[in-house]
Amino acid sequence: MEFIHFYGMTETSAAVSNLPISRDPAFLDSQRIRSAGQAGVSAEIRIADAEGKELPAGMHGEILVRGPAVMQGYWGREEDTRQALAGGWLHTGDGGTMDPHGYLYVIDRIKDLVITGGENVYPAEVESTLTSHPAVSMYAVIGLPHEKWGEAVHAIVVLKPGAQASAEELSTHCHLLISGFKCPKSYEFRDKLPLTAAGKVQKTELRKSAAGARA
């Protein structure tokens, strides 16, 4: 069976980058296997800062896309369209980076980025660490307001049926695998997480409920 990794979204009508998966051991052991590939036919991709300025290879920023497959706009939502297509590029809302050879690496949704003590923490990395714990079934990492750090990394966890794990145990697990500033400063255990019809965790709802509980 052959696999190809694609990156795209509804606003681009189809995939805008692709990465054919090679069976070459050198490829399988390389960092490139984690990329979403290079821009496809008629698509342009670049990484930009908050002002839309293109960033050098290796720097983190927002993924912008341009090409004939990109939407003309959101129906009846002029302001949303203006913001999404500012400067003639689709601002995807995804954070990423690109290597010198044009290979795209998708990191996380920019709106989910947690800035704690001046450091950027991408929830996807912390969530990947949590899911490697054998007791964890579902998870979500969000940022909550914090007087000292600006934001604090907060983890909401659903354990597997019959499994047990304390906040201290999960904290130790995370500190073994990622930098200390990325580790959650607080944990919350739930029976389930709010999901969209597509099965995605509704982090907006989690932020509201978690902030309300802290208040």
C-alpha positions as CSV (number, residue, x, y, z in Angstrom):
1,M,0.0,0.0,0.0
2,E,1.3,3.4,-1.0
3,F,0.8,6.5,1.2
4,I,1.0,10.2,0.3
5,H,0.7,13.0,3.0
6,F,-1.4,15.9,1.9
7,Y,-2.0,19.3,3.5
8,G,-5.0,21.5,2.6
9,M,-8.3,22.8,3.9
10,T,-11.8,23.6,2.8
11,E,-10.8,27.2,1.8
12,T,-8.2,25.8,-0.6
13,S,-10.7,23.4,-2.3
14,A,-8.1,20.7,-2.2
15,A,-4.6,19.8,-1.0
16,V,-1.9,22.4,-1.6
17,S,1.1,20.4,-0.6
18,N,2.0,16.7,-0.8
19,L,4.7,14.3,0.4
20,P,5.1,10.9,-1.3
21,I,6.2,8.4,1.4
22,S,9.4,6.7,0.4
23,R,10.4,3.3,1.7
24,D,14.0,4.3,1.7
25,P,15.3,3.8,5.2
26,A,17.2,7.1,5.0
27,F,13.9,8.9,4.4
28,L,12.0,7.0,7.1
29,D,14.6,7.9,9.6
30,S,14.8,11.5,8.6
31,Q,13.0,14.6,10.0
32,R,11.4,15.1,6.5
33,I,8.9,12.3,7.1
34,R,7.2,14.6,9.6
35,S,6.6,17.3,6.9
36,A,3.5,17.9,4.8
37,G,5.7,18.0,1.7
38,Q,6.2,20.7,-0.9
39,A,3.7,23.0,-2.6
40,G,1.7,21.2,-5.3
41,V,0.9,22.3,-8.8
42,S,-0.4,25.9,-9.0
43,A,-0.1,26.5,-5.3
44,E,2.3,28.8,-3.5
45,I,3.0,28.5,0.2
46,R,5.0,30.7,2.5
47,I,5.5,31.2,6.3
48,A,4.8,34.8,7.5
49,D,4.9,36.8,10.6
50,A,1.8,38.6,12.2
51,E,2.1,41.4,9.6
52,G,2.2,39.0,6.6
53,K,5.9,39.4,6.0
54,E,7.6,36.3,4.7
55,L,10.0,34.6,7.2
56,P,13.3,32.9,6.5
57,A,13.5,29.1,6.4
58,G,13.4,27.5,9.8
59,M,11.4,30.2,11.5
60,H,7.9,29.6,12.9
61,G,5.0,31.7,11.6
62,E,1.6,31.4,10.0
63,I,1.1,29.3,6.9
64,L,-0.1,31.4,3.9
65,V,-1.4,30.0,0.7
66,R,-2.0,31.5,-2.8
67,G,-3.3,30.0,-6.0
68,P,-6.3,29.5,-8.2
69,A,-7.8,26.8,-5.9
70,V,-8.1,29.3,-3.0
71,M,-11.6,30.5,-2.2
72,Q,-13.0,33.8,-3.3
73,G,-14.4,34.5,0.1
74,Y,-16.9,33.5,2.8
75,W,-20.5,33.9,1.7
76,G,-22.1,36.9,3.4
77,R,-19.0,37.5,5.7
78,E,-17.1,40.4,4.2
79,E,-15.0,41.3,7.2
80,D,-14.0,37.6,7.7
81,T,-13.1,37.5,4.0
82,R,-11.0,40.6,4.2
83,Q,-9.0,39.3,7.1
84,A,-8.6,35.8,5.7
85,L,-7.4,37.0,2.3
86,A,-5.3,40.0,3.4
87,G,-2.5,40.9,1.0
88,G,-3.8,38.4,-1.6
89,W,-2.8,35.3,0.5
90,L,-5.1,33.0,2.4
91,H,-4.2,33.2,6.1
92,T,-4.8,29.6,7.1
93,G,-4.6,30.2,10.9
94,D,-2.1,27.2,11.0
95,G,1.3,27.7,12.5
96,G,4.3,26.1,10.7
97,T,7.8,26.3,9.4
98,M,9.5,25.5,6.1
99,D,13.0,24.1,5.5
100,P,15.4,25.5,2.9
101,H,14.1,23.0,0.4
102,G,10.5,24.1,0.6
103,Y,9.2,21.3,2.8
104,L,6.3,22.4,5.0
105,Y,6.0,21.4,8.6
106,V,2.6,22.1,10.2
107,I,2.9,22.7,14.0
108,D,-0.5,23.7,15.4
109,R,-3.4,26.2,15.2
110,I,-2.1,29.7,15.9
111,K,-5.1,30.6,18.1
112,D,-4.2,27.6,20.3
113,L,-0.7,28.8,20.9
114,V,0.1,29.4,24.6
115,I,2.5,32.2,25.5
116,T,3.8,31.5,29.0
117,G,6.6,33.6,30.5
118,G,7.4,35.0,27.1
119,E,7.9,31.4,25.6
120,N,5.8,29.9,22.9
121,V,4.2,26.6,23.7
122,Y,2.4,24.6,20.9
123,P,-0.3,22.5,22.5
124,A,0.2,19.8,19.9
125,E,3.6,19.0,21.3
126,V,2.4,18.7,24.9
127,E,-0.6,16.7,23.8
128,S,1.7,14.3,21.9
129,T,3.6,13.8,25.2
130,L,0.4,13.2,27.2
131,T,-0.9,10.6,24.7
132,S,2.3,8.6,25.2
133,H,1.3,7.9,28.8
134,P,-0.5,4.4,28.9
135,A,-3.4,5.7,31.1
136,V,-4.4,8.6,28.9
137,S,-7.3,8.2,26.5
138,M,-8.2,11.7,25.4
139,Y,-6.5,15.1,26.1
140,A,-6.6,18.8,25.4
141,V,-4.0,21.4,26.2
142,I,-5.1,25.0,26.5
143,G,-3.7,28.3,28.0
144,L,-5.4,29.9,31.0
145,P,-4.7,33.5,32.3
146,H,-2.0,33.6,34.9
147,E,-0.9,36.6,37.0
148,K,2.8,35.8,36.8
149,W,3.3,34.0,33.5
150,G,0.6,35.7,31.4
151,E,-0.7,32.3,30.5
152,A,-0.3,28.9,32.1
153,V,-0.3,25.6,30.3
154,H,-3.4,23.6,31.4
155,A,-4.1,20.0,30.5
156,I,-7.6,18.4,30.5
157,V,-7.4,14.6,30.5
158,V,-9.7,11.7,30.0
159,L,-8.3,8.4,31.3
160,K,-8.8,5.0,29.8
161,P,-11.5,2.9,31.4
162,G,-10.2,1.3,34.6
163,A,-6.9,3.2,34.4
164,Q,-5.5,5.5,37.1
165,A,-3.1,8.4,36.9
166,S,-2.5,11.4,39.2
167,A,-1.6,14.9,38.2
168,E,1.8,14.3,39.8
169,E,2.4,11.2,37.7
170,L,1.5,13.0,34.5
171,S,3.7,15.9,35.5
172,T,6.7,13.6,36.0
173,H,6.0,11.9,32.7
174,C,5.9,15.3,30.8
175,H,9.1,16.6,32.5
176,L,11.0,13.5,31.3
177,L,10.1,14.2,27.7
178,I,9.8,17.9,27.1
179,S,11.2,21.2,28.5
180,G,9.8,22.3,31.9
181,F,8.2,25.5,30.6
182,K,6.1,23.4,28.2
183,C,4.8,21.1,30.9
184,P,1.2,21.8,32.2
185,K,1.1,23.8,35.4
186,S,-2.3,22.3,36.2
187,Y,-4.3,19.2,35.3
188,E,-8.0,18.6,35.2
189,F,-9.6,15.2,34.8
190,R,-12.9,14.7,33.0
191,D,-15.1,11.8,31.9
192,K,-15.3,13.1,28.3
193,L,-14.4,16.1,26.1
194,P,-16.7,18.2,24.0
195,L,-16.4,17.3,20.3
196,T,-17.5,18.7,17.0
197,A,-19.5,16.6,14.5
198,A,-16.2,15.9,12.9
199,G,-14.7,14.5,16.1
200,K,-12.5,17.5,16.9
201,V,-12.1,18.7,20.5
202,Q,-13.9,22.0,21.0
203,K,-11.1,23.9,22.7
204,T,-13.2,27.1,22.8
205,E,-15.7,25.4,25.0
206,L,-12.9,24.0,27.2
207,R,-11.4,27.5,27.7
208,K,-14.8,28.9,28.8
209,S,-15.5,26.1,31.2
210,A,-12.0,26.0,32.6
211,A,-11.8,29.7,33.1
212,G,-15.3,29.7,34.8
213,A,-14.2,26.9,37.1
214,R,-11.1,28.8,38.1
215,A,-13.1,32.0,38.7
